[in-house]
Amino acid sequence: MSEAEATPKTGKRVLLANPRGYCAGVDRAVQTVEEALKLYGAPIYVRKQIVHNKHVVQTLEARGAIFVEENEEVPEGATVIFSAHGVAPEVHEQARARSLKAIDATCPLVTKVHHEARRFAADDYDILLIGHEGHEEVIGTAGEAPAHIQLVDGPDDVENVTVRDPEKVVWLSQTTLSVDETLETVARLKKRLPLLQSPPSDDICYATSNRQHVVKEIAAECDVVIVVGSRNSSNSVRLVEVALDAGARAGHLVDFAHEIEDAWLTGADTVGVTSGASVPDELVQQVLAHLAERGFADVQEITTADERLTFSLPQELKRDMKAAAAAARG
Ligand code: SF4
């Protein structure tokens, strides 16, 4: 039987976004924990969720990772991994004070924003950090130069901004924001501060922009868009918002396929599917299988970018892996 004959024609289809799921920073962070578990053995402590995804965290926990909120919960001298979202310098200092062996899995694209913050603070700029209050990445970046950084949490927060010198102000941003909303925030900031400088390169990362771009392409054709991702994943939550703004009739965020309610599919012909940057593709495949069982077996993948970026593992881990390999060779 040909594939066309095997798939019953129901008029129902799935538009599957590509790129979706794991980005280079998440891949590296998850691999860091996996390699550390192999190299040093369990338990390995991880400060905060390594990436904002329930399934990833549960899987690593089952292998021996222990997730903690703060360094104080890590026994002195143990190994601790810092999450992909980045940490403030004081977190490194605390780790040193407790003689922890720290491995920093901060995404290099977040580290880049930290560098920018340090550089502009050293030049005595006021830095307007566009981001979501309380998000770990924002806390980490702001911790680089607390006296120089103020948070701007979206366009409506612009009116609260005060600066010392309107000629010496720069904006930076969290990496996982809505591209369009950030442009709006910047436009409003520039109305108030015409000499506001922009970051040397985009802070919203390639993975966030690419995932939003493809969702925009498919949204208008979709009766419902299902985004696989966790509620605390900023870029996943943004994907639902972007889908709705771009014309999807409905949008839902789910961690797992079984959370999809049949009522969402009632009367739908086209379902869009994508996933946040911290989501392994097996969860998307489970969603596709779930949809296929409900008549949505025709899957058309819509590709708008080819992602090839990869990041090497943290130096401190690579060094130990090399040493272990040399010891094993004798
Ligand atoms: S979403 Fe972007 S900034 Fe965050 S880990 Fe992935 S590549 Fe890095």
Residues whose N, C-alpha, C, O or C-beta is under 5 A from the ligand:
A	BS01	SF4	C23 A24 G25 V26 A84 C107 L109 V110 T175 C205 A207 A277
